[in-house]
């Protein structure tokens, strides 16, 4: 089931900031003057694929400006420093269907744009990165581990955490709690199967035991309207009955077919984690630690709503670019790429430890929030899990595990 794209949202628009936020006309507006020099204009493009599944709960229906609002706040933040360096940041947003995205990105690149933040699934992201090999592409949605392994690309940086990072973050907390016996339930879609494998890997890595696995087959239907609480209340207990002894139920359900129905309905009285209950989050609107309240306040003042995970990742990607331009006094892609991959780069992300890129696969190291409802329960990596380089490298594939080796 796919979300329709309104005519207003599908129109591309240009947002130019030199201290304030305003909307201009359609097109790229000469933003291609991206090389840092006197009165430099740094062009940034946000590509947002709106062809996404509708959330199961109407309370999680995304705002029309999701990710866009985060990018706008980042442009304002970049401009705060940029005005002192005679640098102007210009944002072009392309909300587009997959068939149009690659052509739109190629057109922007032809006009001189060097930096693209892309909120799209792995196939479209790969097509975009391949279409603009001389530009830098920042992944702010796709969680596929394959993109960080055999399918890594020199011009592709991953701001979004991978499935392995999220599974490891949850596993560390569950092991710290001594909830080491897991009942894994995963959906039948490819994304669910991939997430289930990430949980298996995390269990092996941190010493947990998956005592039983079950598959919840997606047989179609209208989900919410066909699955009233009376029917679900009868189905879920039966589906989870007679499971082997376990401490926690892990749900791998990226397509939201069954996971949200598990809490309080399982046969055994057990907590639920994964894609329901305790969930690994890119960001959480309740987070105020490490200066996060300042970011939340700025965002809420601009967007008149809470910041979501997609907003945060869009903000972070554009802040990474702005920080690199400021530190190197250049907007040349080769210069920025070298700096982002170096030991000199780090950026605060309001998640505790400073964020930096893994040079072997260009994944952004970052903490993962674990939350249920209105509060953050914990943030991984947990203190007890150590690493010779940084604790953040306990999340996801470490350098010896990866098939990717990107040269300088």
Secondary structure, DSSP 8 states (H G I E B T S, - for coil): -B----HHHHS-EEEEESSS--B--SS-TTTT--S-STTEEEEEEEEEE---B--SSGGG---TTTTHHHHHHHHHHHHHHHGGGTEEEEEEEEEE-HHHHHHHHHHHHHTT--EEEEE--HHHHHHHHHHTTTSEEEESS---GGGGTTT--TTEEE-S--HHHHHHHHHHHHHHTT--EEEEEEESSHHHHHHHHHHHHHHHHHT-EEEEEEEE----S-TTTTS-HHHHHHHHHHHTTT--S-SEEEEE-TT-SSGGGTTTTSSS--EEEESSSBEEES--TT--GGGHHHHHHHHHHHHSS---HHHHHHHHHHHHHHHHHHHHT---HHHHHHHHTSTT--B--SSSS-BEE-TTT-BEE--EEEEETTEEEEEES-TT---SS-GGGGSS--GGG-S-----
